[in-house]
């Protein structure tokens, strides 16, 4: 026959699982924030180099490069995951 589960054990497992999910969600946002900061810093570096070589203003290059550095890797990962599933 089937095993009987203690309701206290089931509730404890649910609480542990819920806590783990909350922590993983927080970690996901921390990693996303870190990626955003890196994209902004990388975009600034690209803009600094490119603005000295062209007549395009620093801010326009910084905005475009930061968007590319943030969105392009995310889009590539998204597309790769869609192909798997």
C-alpha positions in Angstrom: 0.0 0.0 0.0 0.9 3.6 -0.2 3.0 5.4 2.4 1.2 7.7 4.8 2.8 11.1 5.2 2.8 13.0 8.4 1.0 16.4 7.9 3.7 18.1 10.0 6.5 16.8 7.7 4.5 17.8 4.6 4.0 21.4 6.0 7.7 21.6 6.9 8.7 20.5 3.4 6.4 23.2 1.9 7.9 25.9 4.1 11.5 24.9 3.1 10.5 24.8 -0.5 8.8 28.2 -0.4 11.9 29.7 1.4 14.2 28.3 -1.2 12.1 29.7 -4.0 12.1 33.2 -2.4 15.9 33.1 -2.1 16.3 32.0 -5.6 14.1 34.8 -6.8 16.1 37.3 -4.9 19.3 35.8 -6.3 17.9 36.1 -9.8 17.2 39.8 -9.3 20.7 40.4 -7.9 22.3 38.7 -10.9 20.1 40.7 -13.2 21.1 44.0 -11.5 24.8 43.0 -11.7 24.4 42.3 -15.5 22.7 45.7 -15.9 25.6 47.5 -14.1 28.2 45.6 -16.2 26.3 46.5 -19.4 26.2 50.2 -18.4 30.0 50.2 -17.6 30.8 48.3 -20.8 28.7 50.7 -22.8 30.5 53.6 -21.2 33.8 52.2 -22.2 32.7 51.5 -25.7 31.2 55.0 -25.9 34.4 56.6 -24.6 36.5 54.8 -27.3 34.0 55.3 -30.1 33.2 59.0 -29.4 36.8 59.9 -29.7 36.9 58.2 -33.1 33.6 59.6 -34.5 31.5 62.7 -34.3 28.6 60.9 -32.6 27.9 62.2 -29.1 29.0 60.1 -26.1 25.5 59.7 -24.7 24.0 58.3 -27.9 26.8 55.7 -28.2 26.6 54.9 -24.5 22.8 54.3 -24.7 23.1 52.1 -27.8 26.1 50.1 -26.6 24.6 49.6 -23.2 21.3 48.3 -24.7 23.2 46.0 -27.0 25.4 44.7 -24.2 22.3 44.0 -22.0 19.7 42.9 -24.5 21.7 40.9 -27.0 23.1 38.3 -24.6 19.7 37.9 -23.0 18.1 37.4 -26.4 20.7 34.8 -27.4 20.2 32.8 -24.2 16.4 33.0 -24.7 16.6 31.7 -28.2 18.9 28.9 -27.2 16.6 27.8 -24.5 13.6 27.9 -26.8 15.5 25.6 -29.2 16.2 23.1 -26.4 12.5 22.9 -25.3 
